[in-house]
Amino acid sequence: MLKYTTRELFDRHQSAKTPDLLAKTIVCLHNIRSNYNVGSVFRNADAFGIQEIYLSGFTPSPPSTEISKTAIGAENNVRWRSFADWEECYRALQKKSAYLVGVEQTKAAIPLNSFQPNHRNMSALAYVFGNEVKGLEEEILAQCNEQVIIPQFGEKHSLNISVSNGIVLYHTLAISSLKQ
């Protein structure tokens, strides 16, 4: 059989070492509306071995039937913290000396495929994702060390947050693997 069995996949993933940069990565979700998006981000985070998820503002947090539906249990495998507002989350990130990267469509953003952080001296890398409609507020963007944009070439100008998160985490895997 060409496909892995569920047991073989479990064994393969359990024996794999998370690349350094992914192990230092924190995903921040600020004012996300959809439980399903949050659950999908938990699933992405679990798949990529992410350190922790920070939920701030009105972003829903576990336990939630809707989060569990898309996370399929990943919310139990990935550490997470919930903060009442962004400033509380930001202070926690500062305590970790996190390098903040806003994932947003701004004029200051660099294309994601050009993003190459010097992660050897970095204690934590935090990607900040904002509301599905309004994105990240200007105040949050000003607190980010850098901003990245996912290049797009079609007629639509946005991606679902869980898709964007998966793309960003995959890019992090790619650059992490290159530098180890």
PALOZA-657162 format. One line per field, with one value per residue (C-alpha): residue in three letters; x, y, z; residue number from 0. Coordinates in Angstrom, 3 decimals. Layout:
BEGIN
aa <- [ALA,...]
east <- [X,...]
north <- [Y,...]
up <- [Z,...]
i <- [NUM,...]
END
This chain:
BEGIN
aa <- [MET,LEU,LYS,TYR,THR,THR,ARG,GLU,LEU,PHE,ASP,ARG,HIS,GLN,SER,ALA,LYS,THR,PRO,ASP,LEU,LEU,ALA,LYS,THR,ILE,VAL,CYS,LEU,HIS,ASN,ILE,ARG,SER,ASN,TYR,ASN,VAL,GLY,SER,VAL,PHE,ARG,ASN,ALA,ASP,ALA,PHE,GLY,ILE,GLN,GLU,ILE,TYR,LEU,SER,GLY,PHE,THR,PRO,SER,PRO,PRO,SER,THR,GLU,ILE,SER,LYS,THR,ALA,ILE,GLY,ALA,GLU,ASN,ASN,VAL,ARG,TRP,ARG,SER,PHE,ALA,ASP,TRP,GLU,GLU,CYS,TYR,ARG,ALA,LEU,GLN,LYS,LYS,SER,ALA,TYR,LEU,VAL,GLY,VAL,GLU,GLN,THR,LYS,ALA,ALA,ILE,PRO,LEU,ASN,SER,PHE,GLN,PRO,ASN,HIS,ARG,ASN,MET,SER,ALA,LEU,ALA,TYR,VAL,PHE,GLY,ASN,GLU,VAL,LYS,GLY,LEU,GLU,GLU,GLU,ILE,LEU,ALA,GLN,CYS,ASN,GLU,GLN,VAL,ILE,ILE,PRO,GLN,PHE,GLY,GLU,LYS,HIS,SER,LEU,ASN,ILE,SER,VAL,SER,ASN,GLY,ILE,VAL,LEU,TYR,HIS,THR,LEU,ALA,ILE,SER,SER,LEU,LYS,GLN]
east <- [0.000,1.321,-0.588,0.528,-1.766,-3.010,-0.609,2.339,1.509,1.276,4.649,6.248,5.010,5.904,9.494,9.949,11.779,10.090,12.438,13.906,12.038,8.644,9.319,9.857,6.709,3.619,0.432,-1.588,-5.235,-6.790,-10.537,-11.260,-15.020,-15.304,-14.908,-14.280,-11.347,-9.889,-10.275,-8.566,-5.651,-5.319,-5.161,-2.502,-0.514,-0.577,0.496,3.487,4.563,3.864,4.835,1.638,-1.439,-2.402,-6.057,-6.944,-9.910,-13.173,-11.465,-13.305,-11.369,-11.801,-13.850,-16.169,-18.040,-17.302,-13.585,-13.413,-15.199,-12.431,-9.533,-10.425,-8.733,-5.736,-6.995,-5.984,-2.476,-1.400,-0.812,-2.901,-3.577,-6.475,-6.151,-8.951,-7.372,-4.399,-2.361,-2.395,-1.343,1.355,2.824,3.024,4.809,7.242,8.081,9.113,11.105,9.056,9.745,6.309,5.261,1.897,0.279,-1.599,-2.046,-0.214,2.027,4.877,4.522,7.132,6.094,6.036,8.408,11.022,10.665,13.868,14.138,17.462,16.027,19.228,19.184,15.409,13.779,10.280,8.657,5.036,2.784,-0.177,-3.424,-6.398,-10.119,-11.549,-13.080,-11.112,-7.686,-5.187,-5.646,-3.050,-1.922,-1.110,0.671,2.822,3.914,5.020,8.687,7.743,4.705,4.283,1.804,0.945,1.390,-1.836,-2.480,-6.201,-9.198,-9.959,-7.798,-7.987,-7.712,-9.473,-7.455,-6.904,-5.589,-3.331,-2.110,-1.284,0.645,2.628,3.447,4.510,6.803,8.243,8.915,10.614,12.953,13.558,14.606,16.978,18.759,19.181]
north <- [0.000,3.449,5.428,5.565,3.984,6.157,4.374,4.916,8.627,8.910,7.188,9.289,12.562,11.590,10.843,14.059,17.013,20.370,22.751,25.441,28.423,26.687,25.636,29.346,30.500,31.917,32.552,35.552,35.854,39.220,39.863,36.825,36.315,32.705,29.725,27.640,29.835,29.564,25.774,25.585,27.654,25.241,22.387,24.210,24.982,21.350,20.178,22.541,22.072,25.670,26.707,28.461,30.363,33.698,34.687,38.320,40.644,38.922,35.921,32.803,30.268,26.610,24.879,25.356,22.826,24.838,25.146,21.413,20.604,22.102,21.570,17.863,17.798,20.007,22.531,19.940,19.515,23.130,25.450,28.583,31.680,34.099,37.847,40.349,42.866,43.391,45.406,42.502,40.142,42.570,42.763,38.949,38.938,41.610,39.441,36.708,39.240,38.119,39.457,40.549,40.108,41.494,39.497,42.244,43.937,47.201,49.393,48.690,44.897,42.815,39.790,36.677,34.873,37.595,37.280,35.778,36.470,36.027,33.451,32.242,35.263,35.316,34.027,33.932,34.751,35.915,36.156,38.462,37.890,40.242,40.329,38.622,41.882,44.779,43.161,44.533,47.970,50.666,50.646,46.938,47.305,50.062,47.644,44.984,44.723,43.839,43.264,40.609,40.237,37.037,37.682,37.089,37.235,36.607,38.880,38.286,40.242,38.181,34.679,33.037,33.516,29.785,29.513,32.548,31.019,27.736,29.542,31.592,28.521,26.560,29.428,29.353,25.632,26.258,28.956,27.067,23.937,25.952,27.469,24.464]
up <- [0.000,-0.920,1.709,5.330,7.868,10.715,13.063,10.705,10.454,14.232,14.695,11.965,13.476,17.033,16.049,14.024,15.563,15.081,13.233,15.480,14.047,14.155,17.753,18.589,16.788,18.464,16.492,17.686,16.721,17.506,17.250,15.102,14.749,13.629,15.952,12.844,11.810,15.305,15.207,11.834,13.132,16.073,13.574,11.511,14.668,15.736,12.274,12.235,15.880,16.895,20.435,21.439,20.283,21.838,21.541,22.213,22.103,21.239,19.606,20.836,22.879,23.816,24.974,22.030,19.908,16.768,17.539,18.261,15.001,12.852,15.267,15.652,19.038,18.219,20.784,23.395,21.936,21.409,24.361,24.253,26.281,26.126,26.727,27.262,24.898,22.610,25.124,27.595,24.800,23.658,27.180,27.303,23.945,25.162,28.194,25.752,23.682,20.689,17.216,15.987,12.382,11.309,8.544,6.741,3.393,4.018,1.905,4.341,4.106,2.337,0.285,2.457,0.093,0.826,4.598,6.055,9.795,11.537,13.892,15.524,17.859,18.187,21.376,19.838,16.519,16.751,13.721,14.358,12.437,12.663,12.154,9.065,7.773,9.265,9.646,12.165,13.682,12.959,16.618,16.424,13.091,14.616,17.362,14.865,13.945,10.384,8.225,5.556,2.733,0.885,-2.847,-4.778,-8.497,-9.019,-8.917,-5.234,-2.824,0.353,1.759,4.678,7.869,8.353,4.791,5.318,8.567,6.838,4.100,6.632,8.735,5.669,4.645,8.170,7.761,4.420,5.723,8.949,7.091,4.927,7.924,10.194]
i <- [0,1,2,3,4,5,6,7,8,9,10,11,12,13,14,15,16,17,18,19,20,21,22,23,24,25,26,27,28,29,30,31,32,33,34,35,36,37,38,39,40,41,42,43,44,45,46,47,48,49,50,51,52,53,54,55,56,57,58,59,60,61,62,63,64,65,66,67,68,69,70,71,72,73,74,75,76,77,78,79,80,81,82,83,84,85,86,87,88,89,90,91,92,93,94,95,96,97,98,99,100,101,102,103,104,105,106,107,108,109,110,111,112,113,114,115,116,117,118,119,120,121,122,123,124,125,126,127,128,129,130,131,132,133,134,135,136,137,138,139,140,141,142,143,144,145,146,147,148,149,150,151,152,153,154,155,156,157,158,159,160,161,162,163,164,165,166,167,168,169,170,171,172,173,174,175,176,177,178,179]
END
